[in-house]
């Protein structure tokens, strides 16, 4: 019994329940809870950039082949595009047939809050988004925690270090030791995960209240059901094709799933999931390339939510979308969803940009979603997390960079 209380999974789960109760009975605690949650996430962000840098550099050095780096990156991007397209189509299909927007009345409450998202969406230049991957100042990329820019520089640094051959070995050994120090720091930070989960949940419930869920219940149920369908049908099929167990993988990362549930942020477990995927059998080189890239380009949960939110708003305003318009939504979201993680305000800004481009659904209707968006962000973040882990295993297996012995040892301990 004493061991249960020491278990991080049990601690995080208990913290989430206590957070819900604190939010219901002490809503005035919400501001303090937000500070607690944000402080925990900031502690994680503090080490994300250096951990990504070191993991990628050490991974590329172990590959020692520029062609292989390009091949792994190319496979990952192709996989991301195929799977997110499936996620998008599933979201549109389920929302079309469950009709979560039927009978929902639009009131103008919250419309003023939408204007800032409209303005920011109008400012997004998607060509600039992709060219922005190249940092003008590498130190700024690290201080801002810009994952894609850090990823780009890390790949170049790793390739440059590889070309040094034997001369680069002392630096590699130092990087390896530095990497171990950072992961030890991560272990210390993760002991505070229950506090972060408690703060995040108390803030969400205390700010929006359980009563905010009632009028939007059908949309929330549809979104959660679609995410579950995507994970246990689509991703499960992929897992079976590549001969590993989805269920055992989920059990292996259960602590990370619960932390994301409490904090509503997949970033809160980014360094941890990289370590976990290595322990699961994936090589460091594949993990270093696939996970950070996936955090910007493999957003299955976000894609499902954006597609369903678009159809939901069309139903609220009684807009009958034609087949051509549905294809347009797919095309727009395939591009805009890739920026959701890199743009501040994420999903809402991208949704505003999508509706603006579509020009048939009032952007002001997004005000309906403001109250419940936070309650659905957990589902988005968890689905994104699970999808990126599956992608890493798939790419590792396709590159014969998967250690079956480590995998067997990992699942035998569950």
Steps between C-alpha positions, in 0.01 A plus 500: 500500500789733586645447149174619338537842662853527360381413147501808272195378305296472820623841619407674172158332486428603860618855421262523203203393716600749773538770231146438376364523856702817571367659180139417589505602869769771496471681163684801647811281515514493116759778461739338748442162334591651161830627643578153643428331166689756290803483733517122456470530120766774498736268689450243222547762226825605669667174392309417178727688255834366633362144527374509139834643384709236677271209407506592131874571487583172677249314283638632171854433616402137564348481149805654338320519166338812353293291257351307789407820681321621186326165455374488860378861479329436166326185627383682811348792305327261255360297791380818677318623189326166434387445860385859561299481175322192639443683830354796314263286292384306808429828683294634209314170457404463870398867537289478182303199625477573875399865435631645831400853389134415442275699734782716643404867510760768438509792741750783460664443836877482458501647147734781611755237611501348151626818332858445620503152346365639172771765496777252575368254242499777238865571578612139447701455181541128445799539269666702777407228749700240308794734427497597870634150570844643418604712803660839443655472845563153638527624861158665469358168372619337823380778731158514328472120511416487128503122445518507120786750492692305765434182298635659180819628668552170685490301174759732342718488813478120514598468133787748549624309804480169313731637231770556765537123542736403783565865585137541602496204743608696814220752438251216447600339829451835678157540336407149614586585862318833475195316363499268803514800734196657328300177522585481872363855533186380317455217750506753784251728323264208430463439872305828499265373227211444747516870596493603132204270429313624809554865404397450138178319586406737785551799268290350219205404721526812718504735198240341275296290744344160440176673393674631186497143368123450491399694184801369307478144626427348159804663340726392785373143488545493121856632523602258777331205324675586173841521671438159662389359162813637334735359767343155540413440135737697272810501719428144616497381137836672444640335816383157384653557156835573666462218754487676834223536758313831524363403839843422644638821352220698670570328831870582457430876465206516746679751726559736208134468392379593849737798524372627163142447623571715806702776330324505158845527342692233309812719539497412871622149413712564189840414655345209689332344195832517311666300777204260520509427125871414528418266790220351288755389237533791254852621422608840632557630146142424388349632825699823469375566148140373515368621838597871474386515135176326590423764763447746212403280205320198647209653691236230463287618793515866395407409142196298614385787724543766230304298244219425746485860625464624140210261427346579841492873423358434153214308666442775759456756220305256276764515226469199269851430381538353154739217419733753334496711819581194712797430274603865542485460880724192475747688281510808724534302823778280361706819474374712792500220760878470461538842658276435799783410736733778393248787517409653836131433558538191283172337411283813521721706270520217247123448518447873442733485200315197360155661534629824350638313199176301462284818503167321558495459881499811727830515689315665791337161567825388660381682813281195570812287537685728744345355815565134421820516296714441808302184584579359154866602499586199717361263235692682226828493691470134602416391144796703365729337758386144425515558123859627517613198700342260250663692213841463668464122530381472137796700365745314727372162383503604134866607542589185697587732790271322748645285778259207551683391816453843663134492392446157659670614822287819506167320461595215735523750787143628449 
